[in-house]
Amino acid sequence: MKLFRISAVVAFAGLGCTGQIPDAHGPGGTTSPTPGGPSNPGNGNPNMPAPPPASVNAGTCSADTLAAPRAWRLTKAQIKNSLRDVMAFSPPTLDMVPADGRVDGFANQSDRLVIAPLDADFYFRAGDEIASEVVKRAGELVGCPMASLGTGSCLGDFVKRFGQKMWRRPLVDTETAKLNTLFTTTSTMAGGPEAGLRNVVKALFMSPNFLYRTEVGDNQAAGAVTTLTSYELASSLSYMLWDSPPDDALLALAAQNRLRDPAALTAQAKRLLAVADKAPTALHSFLQQYLSIEGLPDAKKDPVYGMFDAQTAADLMEENRLFLNSVMFDQGGDRSFKTLLTAQYGFVNARTAPIYGINNVSGTNLVKTPFDATQRRGLLTLGSFMAAHADPDATSLVTRGRFIREQVLCSGVPDPKPGDAVFDPTKITPDMTGREKFTAHSVNPACATCHTLFDAIGFAMESYDPIGRYRTTDHNKTIDPSGSIPLPAGGQLAFKNFVEMVDNLAKTPEVYSCFSAQYLSYATGRGRAQVADCEKQLVADQFVNSGYKLDNLILAVVNSPSFIARKN
């Protein structure tokens, strides 16, 4: 049964495929690229031009470093967002689809975005729900009485209009002909026009033209460097910045083949970033994945932490969103990642105030509040991060330290060998602090090589309990949060406590090159190891030279060679 249904996906979806990539500029469109000036990655100017389409700046990246063409399946969130944009409806079944697999912490990595048998089953059910919704709202979405759907131009108009929204490009004649044939055949067999309409809608949804977006350009010759089509660039831009499909303005520019103009592409990126109901949500999704805090709403804490419940977790997640917005999107924000790392405020209400040791707070609204500068410093000391990176009844010292090492410094840590992580229970007593328990790592040669990279980070984070409260003692003993770690590029980073460590990290170049590489990986859906070093450097240089501005980082990715071109 499973194999039958998977085969049916391919066959059913084929109703919307021509067997080749259609002219992505629409009928009569041109495929010649618009020339652009060379980029200057080192000037930090947000208005800098992108590299010339279908070519690579010879002084930076060669053509051999360009990414390969691909088809990229939409994520679960992007499918839901796309349907909401197209028809203001998200089928309930999509909430049951398994979460997308992660690579380097991110859910949008193209190598993992496949359609498993269980996904296919849910897609079939979702297709039925979408079709029912269109039938129910036929007067609004179709535009003519059901009885006359098969006569005149109504069906053709619906397929053209609704199909372009679903597939994010105009349908070509062979595609509309197949959908018309599907309607005629199925409405004649049984069920009349309603059955025909249902099958047309399901075909549009189940087609790879909806579930996937292509990045193949208009030249499939072996070894050729090809510019992405304007419609591909429109989707790349909108899903990167909105997690949803192109709007009418983007599609109009694509129809005119103007998105290959670097200035137009940059201008559209800025426009999309200014859309308040989409860009902040999409960027916060990245930040949640970067910090690995998405699971916090479902986290369970030991009853001893009675103040922490599902609503408190939701408040902490909302604080994280407001904190990002205060820096990136709100008036007066400096848009700097350095500020995200070092700001001395948060957003607090009566439920979360006890976590931050703040008194006399009332109400459920989260209000911008200054923090004790000796205890808090930016994103990494917010309650959401500390609580997400802790066990129900303990602080998870090693996990916290390793996370900072790998995600904030991009310094890989080998997995332990079997048996290496086993404690001698005879040497562990209930009254020991976390630091006392784990000092064995520094004397055991099997452990020391790796644990010297991150244990001291975990020791510093012991100042925050499993729900993120600041503390000075553990098991009635004074916590020692001091230490030092070797930096990936050499030298040591020493600190007296975690706040000082964050301040020192904010002065460390590796933190910014790591963050820019993380965002580049997320934005392009390629694992960090799959991104060419020269592109990482191009993006990092623009990010650093801009003063670590997040909007400049985004524009640097849009202007990067593999955002615009591919090599077959």
C-alpha positions as CSV (number, residue, x, y, z in Angstrom):
1,M,0.0,0.0,0.0
2,K,2.8,2.4,0.9
3,L,4.6,1.7,-2.4
4,F,1.4,2.3,-4.3
5,R,0.8,5.6,-2.7
6,I,4.3,6.8,-3.3
7,S,4.0,5.8,-7.0
8,A,0.7,7.6,-7.0
9,V,2.4,10.8,-5.8
10,V,4.7,10.7,-8.7
11,A,2.0,9.9,-11.2
12,F,-0.5,12.4,-9.9
13,A,2.1,15.1,-9.6
14,G,3.1,14.4,-13.2
15,L,-0.1,16.0,-14.2
16,G,1.6,19.3,-13.5
17,C,5.0,18.5,-15.1
18,T,6.1,18.8,-18.6
19,G,9.2,16.7,-18.3
20,Q,11.5,19.8,-18.7
21,I,12.0,23.1,-17.0
22,P,9.7,25.5,-18.7
23,D,10.7,29.0,-19.8
24,A,10.7,30.5,-16.4
25,H,10.2,34.0,-17.7
26,G,6.8,33.3,-19.1
27,P,5.7,33.3,-22.7
28,G,7.9,35.5,-24.7
29,G,10.3,36.1,-21.9
30,T,14.0,36.6,-22.5
31,T,16.7,34.5,-20.9
32,S,19.6,36.9,-21.4
33,P,21.1,38.1,-18.1
34,T,21.2,41.7,-17.2
35,P,24.8,42.8,-16.8
36,G,25.9,44.1,-13.4
37,G,29.0,45.7,-11.9
38,P,31.6,43.8,-9.9
39,S,31.1,43.6,-6.2
40,N,33.4,45.1,-3.6
41,P,32.9,42.9,-0.5
42,G,35.1,44.9,1.8
43,N,33.4,48.3,1.9
44,G,30.5,47.5,4.3
45,N,28.0,49.4,2.1
46,P,24.5,48.0,2.3
47,N,23.9,49.3,-1.2
48,M,26.8,47.5,-2.8
49,P,26.1,45.7,-6.0
50,A,26.0,42.0,-6.3
51,P,28.4,39.9,-8.4
52,P,27.6,39.8,-12.1
53,P,25.0,37.1,-12.8
54,A,26.2,33.9,-14.4
55,S,29.8,34.8,-13.6
56,V,32.0,34.9,-10.6
57,N,34.3,37.6,-9.3
58,A,37.7,36.3,-10.5
59,G,39.4,38.0,-7.5
60,T,37.4,36.0,-5.0
61,C,35.6,32.9,-6.0
62,S,36.1,30.8,-9.1
63,A,33.3,29.1,-11.1
64,D,34.3,25.8,-9.6
65,T,33.2,26.9,-6.2
66,L,29.6,27.6,-7.3
67,A,26.9,25.4,-5.8
68,A,25.3,22.7,-8.0
69,P,21.8,23.0,-9.4
70,R,19.1,21.3,-7.2
71,A,15.4,20.9,-6.5
72,W,14.7,22.0,-2.9
73,R,11.6,20.7,-1.1
74,L,9.7,23.2,0.9
75,T,9.9,22.8,4.7
76,K,6.8,21.9,6.7
77,A,6.5,25.5,7.8
78,Q,7.0,26.8,4.2
79,I,4.2,24.5,2.9
80,K,1.8,25.8,5.5
81,N,2.8,29.5,4.9
82,S,2.5,29.0,1.2
83,L,-1.0,27.7,1.4
84,R,-2.0,30.5,3.8
85,D,-0.7,33.1,1.4
86,V,-2.4,31.5,-1.6
87,M,-5.8,30.8,-0.1
88,A,-5.7,31.8,3.6
89,F,-6.0,28.2,4.6
90,S,-3.7,25.6,6.1
91,P,-5.0,22.0,6.2
92,P,-5.1,20.5,9.7
93,T,-3.3,17.4,8.5
94,L,-0.1,19.3,7.9
95,D,0.2,19.8,11.7
96,M,0.6,16.0,11.9
97,V,3.5,15.8,9.3
98,P,6.7,14.8,11.1
99,A,9.2,17.5,11.8
100,D,11.9,18.1,9.2
101,G,15.2,16.5,9.8
102,R,18.1,18.7,11.0
103,V,21.6,19.3,9.7
104,D,23.9,21.6,11.7
105,G,20.8,22.4,13.8
106,F,18.7,23.7,10.9
107,A,15.5,22.2,9.5
108,N,15.7,23.6,6.0
109,Q,18.8,21.8,4.7
110,S,18.0,20.5,1.2
111,D,19.8,17.2,1.5
112,R,17.4,16.1,4.3
113,L,14.2,17.5,2.7
114,V,12.9,14.3,1.1
115,I,9.3,12.9,0.9
116,A,9.2,9.8,3.1
117,P,6.3,7.4,2.8
118,L,4.6,8.8,5.9
119,D,4.9,12.3,4.5
120,A,3.3,11.2,1.3
121,D,0.3,9.8,3.2
122,F,-0.2,13.1,5.0
123,Y,0.2,15.0,1.8
124,F,-2.6,13.0,0.2
125,R,-4.9,13.8,3.1
126,A,-3.9,17.4,3.1
127,G,-4.7,17.5,-0.7
128,D,-8.2,16.3,0.1
129,E,-8.6,19.0,2.7
130,I,-7.3,21.8,0.4
131,A,-9.6,20.6,-2.4
132,S,-12.6,20.6,-0.1
133,E,-11.8,24.2,1.0
134,V,-11.6,25.4,-2.6
135,V,-15.0,23.7,-3.4
136,K,-16.5,25.3,-0.3
137,R,-15.2,28.7,-1.3
138,A,-15.7,28.2,-5.0
139,G,-17.5,31.6,-5.4
140,E,-14.4,33.4,-4.0
141,L,-11.6,31.2,-5.3
142,V,-12.9,29.9,-8.6
143,G,-15.1,32.8,-9.6
144,C,-18.0,31.1,-11.4
145,P,-20.8,28.7,-10.5
146,M,-19.8,25.1,-10.2
147,A,-22.2,24.0,-12.9
148,S,-20.6,26.2,-15.5
149,L,-17.0,25.4,-14.5
150,G,-16.4,23.2,-17.5
151,T,-17.7,25.7,-20.0
152,G,-16.3,29.0,-21.3
153,S,-13.1,30.4,-19.9
154,C,-13.8,29.9,-16.1
155,L,-11.7,26.8,-15.6
156,G,-8.9,28.1,-17.7
157,D,-8.9,31.4,-15.8
158,F,-8.9,29.5,-12.5
159,V,-6.0,27.2,-13.5
160,K,-4.0,30.1,-14.8
161,R,-4.6,32.4,-11.7
162,F,-4.6,29.8,-8.9
163,G,-1.9,27.7,-10.6
164,Q,0.5,30.6,-10.8
165,K,0.1,31.3,-7.1
166,M,0.6,27.6,-6.2
167,W,3.6,27.1,-8.5
168,R,5.1,30.6,-8.1
169,R,5.4,31.0,-11.9
170,P,3.1,31.0,-14.9
171,L,2.0,27.6,-16.2
172,V,2.9,26.8,-19.7
173,D,0.4,25.5,-22.3
174,T,1.2,21.8,-21.9
175,E,0.6,22.1,-18.2
176,T,-2.7,23.8,-18.4
177,A,-3.8,21.3,-21.1
178,K,-3.0,18.4,-18.8
179,L,-5.0,20.0,-16.0
180,N,-7.9,20.7,-18.3
181,T,-7.8,17.1,-19.4
182,L,-7.8,15.9,-15.8
183,F,-10.8,18.0,-15.1
184,T,-12.7,16.8,-18.1
185,T,-11.9,13.1,-17.5
186,T,-12.6,13.0,-13.8
187,S,-15.8,15.1,-14.0
188,T,-17.1,12.9,-16.7
189,M,-16.4,9.6,-14.9
190,A,-18.2,10.4,-11.6
191,G,-19.0,13.3,-9.4
192,G,-19.4,16.0,-12.0
193,P,-17.6,19.4,-12.0
194,E,-17.0,19.2,-8.2
195,A,-15.0,16.0,-8.6
196,G,-13.0,17.5,-11.5
197,L,-12.2,20.6,-9.6
198,R,-11.1,18.6,-6.6
199,N,-8.6,16.6,-8.7
200,V,-7.3,19.7,-10.4
201,V,-6.6,21.3,-7.0
202,K,-5.0,18.1,-5.6
203,A,-2.8,17.9,-8.7
204,L,-1.6,21.4,-8.2
205,F,-0.8,20.7,-4.6
206,M,0.8,17.3,-5.1
207,S,2.9,18.4,-8.0
208,P,6.7,18.9,-7.4
209,N,6.1,22.3,-8.9
210,F,4.5,23.2,-5.6
211,L,6.3,20.9,-3.1
212,Y,9.7,21.7,-4.5
213,R,11.4,24.8,-5.9
214,T,14.1,24.5,-8.5
215,E,17.5,26.2,-8.7
216,V,18.7,25.0,-12.1
217,G,18.8,28.2,-14.3
218,D,18.1,28.1,-18.0
219,N,21.2,26.4,-19.2
220,Q,21.5,22.7,-18.5
221,A,24.6,22.0,-20.5
222,A,27.2,19.9,-18.7
223,G,29.8,22.0,-17.0
224,A,28.0,25.3,-17.8
225,V,27.6,28.2,-15.3
226,T,24.0,29.2,-15.4
227,T,22.1,32.1,-13.8
228,L,19.0,31.2,-11.9
229,T,15.8,32.3,-13.7
230,S,14.0,35.3,-12.4
231,Y,11.2,33.2,-11.0
232,E,13.7,31.0,-9.2
233,L,15.4,34.1,-7.8
234,A,12.0,35.4,-6.6
235,S,11.3,32.2,-4.7
236,S,14.9,32.1,-3.3
237,L,14.5,35.6,-2.0
238,S,11.0,35.2,-0.5
239,Y,11.6,31.8,1.1
240,M,14.9,33.0,2.6
241,L,13.4,36.2,4.1
242,W,9.8,35.3,4.6
243,D,9.6,31.5,4.7
244,S,6.7,32.0,2.2
245,P,6.2,32.4,-1.5
246,P,6.8,35.5,-3.6
247,D,4.2,38.2,-3.5
248,D,2.6,39.9,-6.6
249,A,5.3,42.6,-6.7
250,L,8.1,40.0,-6.9
251,L,6.3,37.9,-9.4
252,A,5.7,41.0,-11.6
253,L,9.4,41.8,-11.6
254,A,10.2,38.2,-12.4
255,A,7.8,38.3,-15.3
256,Q,9.8,41.3,-16.6
257,N,13.0,39.4,-16.0
258,R,14.3,42.2,-13.8
259,L,15.5,40.2,-10.8
260,R,18.7,39.3,-12.6
261,D,19.6,43.0,-12.2
262,P,21.7,43.1,-9.0
263,A,20.3,46.5,-8.0
264,A,16.7,45.2,-8.3
265,L,17.5,42.1,-6.4
266,T,19.0,44.1,-3.5
267,A,16.2,46.6,-3.5
268,Q,13.7,43.7,-3.3
269,A,15.6,42.1,-0.4
270,K,15.4,45.4,1.5
271,R,11.7,45.7,0.7
272,L,11.0,42.2,2.0
273,L,13.0,42.8,5.2
274,A,10.7,45.8,5.8
275,V,7.5,43.7,5.8
276,A,6.6,43.6,9.5
277,D,4.3,40.6,9.5
278,K,6.7,38.3,7.7
279,A,10.4,39.2,8.0
280,P,10.7,39.2,11.8
281,T,8.9,35.9,12.1
282,A,11.2,34.3,9.6
283,L,14.4,35.7,11.1
284,H,13.3,34.6,14.6
285,S,12.8,31.1,13.2
286,F,16.4,31.1,12.2
287,L,17.5,32.5,15.6
288,Q,15.5,29.8,17.4
289,Q,17.2,27.1,15.4
290,Y,20.6,28.7,15.7
291,L,20.2,28.8,19.5
292,S,18.5,25.4,19.5
293,I,15.6,26.6,21.8
294,E,12.6,25.5,19.7
295,G,11.9,22.6,22.1
296,L,11.5,24.9,25.1
297,P,7.7,25.1,25.0
298,D,7.5,21.3,25.5
299,A,10.3,21.2,28.1
300,K,9.3,19.6,31.5
301,K,11.1,20.7,34.6
302,D,11.4,19.0,38.0
303,P,8.5,20.0,40.3
304,V,11.0,21.8,42.6
305,Y,11.0,24.5,39.9
306,G,7.3,25.1,40.3
307,M,7.4,28.6,38.8
308,F,8.3,27.1,35.4
309,D,5.3,25.9,33.4
310,A,4.1,25.9,29.8
311,Q,3.0,29.5,30.0
312,T,6.4,30.6,31.5
313,A,8.2,28.8,28.7
314,A,5.9,30.6,26.1
315,D,6.7,33.9,27.8
316,L,10.5,33.2,27.5
317,M,10.1,32.3,23.9
318,E,8.2,35.5,23.3
319,E,10.9,37.5,25.1
320,N,13.4,36.0,22.7
321,R,11.4,37.3,19.8
322,L,10.9,40.7,21.3
323,F,14.6,40.9,22.0
324,L,15.5,40.2,18.4
325,N,13.0,42.7,17.2
326,S,14.3,45.4,19.5
327,V,17.7,45.1,17.9
328,M,16.8,44.3,14.3
329,F,13.3,45.7,13.5
330,D,12.2,48.2,16.1
331,Q,12.9,51.9,15.7
332,G,16.2,52.8,17.3
333,G,17.7,49.3,17.0
334,D,21.2,49.3,15.7
335,R,20.7,45.9,13.9
336,S,24.1,44.6,15.2
337,F,24.7,41.0,16.2
338,K,27.2,42.4,18.7
339,T,24.2,44.1,20.5
340,L,22.3,40.8,20.5
341,L,25.3,39.3,22.3
342,T,25.9,42.0,24.8
343,A,22.7,44.0,25.5
344,Q,21.8,44.4,29.2
345,Y,18.1,44.2,29.1
346,G,15.3,41.8,28.4
347,F,11.4,41.7,28.3
348,V,9.9,40.6,31.6
349,N,6.4,40.0,33.1
350,A,5.1,38.8,36.4
351,R,5.6,35.2,35.5
352,T,9.3,35.5,34.3
353,A,10.4,38.2,36.8
354,P,11.4,35.6,39.4
355,I,13.7,33.9,36.9
356,Y,15.6,37.2,36.6
357,G,15.5,38.1,40.3
358,I,13.4,41.2,39.6
359,N,10.8,42.3,42.1
360,N,7.6,44.4,42.0
361,V,6.6,43.3,38.5
362,S,2.9,42.8,37.7
363,G,0.9,41.9,34.7
364,T,1.4,39.5,31.8
365,N,2.6,41.9,29.2
366,L,6.3,41.6,28.6
367,V,8.0,44.9,29.2
368,K,11.5,46.0,28.3
369,T,13.5,45.9,31.5
370,P,17.2,46.5,32.4
371,F,19.0,43.6,33.9
372,D,21.7,43.4,36.5
373,A,24.9,43.9,34.4
374,T,26.8,41.5,36.7
375,Q,24.4,38.7,35.9
376,R,23.1,39.0,32.3
377,R,24.5,39.8,29.0
378,G,22.6,39.3,25.7
379,L,21.0,36.3,24.1
380,L,23.1,33.7,25.8
381,T,22.0,34.7,29.3
382,L,18.3,35.0,28.5
383,G,16.0,32.5,30.4
384,S,15.0,30.9,27.1
385,F,18.5,29.8,26.2
386,M,19.5,28.7,29.7
387,A,16.3,26.7,30.3
388,A,16.4,25.1,26.9
389,H,20.0,23.9,27.5
390,A,19.4,22.2,30.8
391,D,17.9,18.9,32.0
392,P,14.7,18.8,34.0
393,D,16.5,18.7,37.3
394,A,20.1,19.6,36.4
395,T,22.1,22.2,34.4
396,S,23.7,19.8,31.8
397,L,27.1,21.3,32.2
398,V,28.7,19.4,29.3
399,T,25.9,19.9,26.9
400,R,25.9,23.7,27.5
401,G,29.6,24.0,27.1
402,R,29.8,21.9,24.0
403,F,26.9,23.8,22.4
404,I,28.8,27.1,22.8
405,R,31.9,25.6,21.4
406,E,30.2,24.1,18.3
407,Q,27.5,26.6,17.5
408,V,29.0,30.0,18.6
409,L,32.6,29.3,17.7
410,C,32.0,26.7,14.9
411,S,34.7,24.5,16.5
412,G,33.8,20.8,16.1
413,V,34.1,18.4,19.0
414,P,34.6,14.7,18.4
415,D,32.0,12.4,19.9
416,P,33.3,10.4,22.9
417,K,34.4,6.8,22.4
418,P,32.3,4.1,24.1
419,G,33.1,4.0,27.8
420,D,34.9,7.3,27.9
421,A,32.0,9.2,29.3
422,V,31.3,6.8,32.2
423,F,31.8,8.2,35.7
424,D,33.2,6.2,38.6
425,P,30.1,6.2,40.9
426,T,32.3,5.6,43.9
427,K,33.9,9.0,43.4
428,I,30.6,11.0,42.9
429,T,28.8,12.1,46.0
430,P,25.4,13.9,46.2
431,D,26.9,17.1,47.7
432,M,29.3,17.7,44.9
433,T,29.0,20.7,42.6
434,G,28.9,20.3,38.9
435,R,32.5,21.5,38.7
436,E,33.6,19.0,41.3
437,K,32.0,16.1,39.4
438,F,33.5,17.0,36.1
439,T,37.0,17.9,37.1
440,A,37.8,14.2,36.4
441,H,37.8,15.2,32.7
442,S,41.0,17.3,33.2
443,V,42.9,14.4,34.8
444,N,41.7,11.5,32.6
445,P,43.7,11.5,29.4
446,A,40.8,9.8,27.5
447,C,38.6,12.8,28.3
448,A,41.0,15.8,28.6
449,T,41.7,16.2,24.9
450,C,38.1,17.1,24.1
451,H,36.8,18.4,27.4
452,T,39.4,21.1,27.7
453,L,37.7,22.7,24.7
454,F,34.4,23.3,26.4
455,D,34.2,22.2,30.1
456,A,35.2,25.6,31.3
457,I,32.3,27.1,29.4
458,G,30.0,24.8,31.2
459,F,31.6,25.7,34.6
460,A,30.9,29.4,33.9
461,M,27.2,28.6,32.9
462,E,26.8,26.8,36.3
463,S,25.8,30.3,37.6
464,Y,22.4,29.6,35.9
465,D,20.1,26.9,37.2
466,P,17.9,24.6,35.1
467,I,15.3,27.3,34.5
468,G,17.8,30.1,34.0
469,R,17.8,31.7,37.4
470,Y,21.1,33.3,38.4
471,R,22.7,31.6,41.4
472,T,26.0,31.8,43.4
473,T,25.9,28.4,45.1
474,D,25.3,24.8,44.1
475,H,24.7,22.2,46.9
476,N,25.4,25.0,49.4
477,K,28.8,25.5,48.0
478,T,30.1,28.6,46.3
479,I,30.2,28.2,42.5
480,D,33.5,28.9,40.8
481,P,32.6,30.2,37.3
482,S,36.1,31.1,36.2
483,G,38.2,29.4,33.6
484,S,39.7,29.6,30.1
485,I,39.4,27.8,26.8
486,P,41.6,27.6,23.7
487,L,40.3,29.5,20.8
488,P,40.0,27.8,17.4
489,A,42.4,30.2,15.8
490,G,44.9,30.0,18.6
491,G,45.3,31.7,22.0
492,Q,43.3,31.5,25.1
493,L,40.0,33.1,26.2
494,A,40.0,33.6,29.9
495,F,37.1,34.8,32.1
496,K,36.0,35.2,35.7
497,N,32.4,34.3,35.0
498,F,30.0,33.7,32.1
499,V,29.1,37.4,31.7
500,E,32.8,38.2,31.3
501,M,33.1,35.3,28.9
502,V,30.3,36.7,26.7
503,D,32.0,40.1,26.7
504,N,35.2,38.5,25.6
505,L,33.5,36.4,23.0
506,A,32.0,39.6,21.6
507,K,35.5,40.8,20.9
508,T,36.5,37.5,19.3
509,P,36.6,37.4,15.4
510,E,35.7,33.7,15.3
511,V,32.3,34.4,16.8
512,Y,31.3,36.7,13.9
513,S,32.7,34.5,11.1
514,C,31.0,31.6,12.7
515,F,27.6,33.4,12.9
516,S,27.9,34.6,9.3
517,A,28.7,31.0,8.2
518,Q,25.7,29.7,10.2
519,Y,23.3,32.2,8.5
520,L,24.8,31.5,5.1
521,S,24.2,27.8,5.6
522,Y,20.6,28.4,6.8
523,A,19.7,30.9,4.1
524,T,21.0,28.6,1.3
525,G,19.9,25.3,2.7
526,R,23.4,23.8,2.5
527,G,25.4,22.4,5.3
528,R,28.4,24.4,6.4
529,A,30.8,21.9,4.9
530,Q,29.0,22.3,1.5
531,V,29.5,26.0,1.3
532,A,32.7,27.1,-0.4
533,D,35.3,28.7,1.9
534,C,35.6,31.7,-0.5
535,E,31.8,32.4,-0.2
536,K,32.0,32.2,3.5
537,Q,34.8,34.7,3.5
538,L,33.0,37.1,1.1
539,V,29.9,37.1,3.4
540,A,32.0,37.3,6.6
541,D,34.0,40.3,5.3
542,Q,30.9,42.2,4.4
543,F,29.3,41.3,7.8
544,V,32.3,42.4,9.8
545,N,33.0,45.6,7.8
546,S,29.4,46.7,8.3
547,G,29.8,46.6,12.1
548,Y,28.1,43.2,12.4
549,K,24.8,44.5,11.0
550,L,22.3,41.7,10.5
551,D,20.6,43.4,7.5
552,N,24.0,43.7,5.8
553,L,24.7,40.0,6.5
554,I,21.4,39.2,4.8
555,L,22.2,41.4,1.8
556,A,25.7,39.8,1.6
557,V,24.1,36.4,1.2
558,V,21.8,37.7,-1.5
559,N,24.8,39.2,-3.3
560,S,26.9,36.0,-2.9
561,P,27.8,34.1,-6.1
562,S,25.9,30.9,-5.4
563,F,22.7,32.8,-4.6
564,I,22.5,33.9,-8.2
565,A,24.4,31.3,-10.2
566,R,25.0,27.5,-10.4
567,K,27.5,25.3,-12.1
568,N,26.2,22.2,-13.7
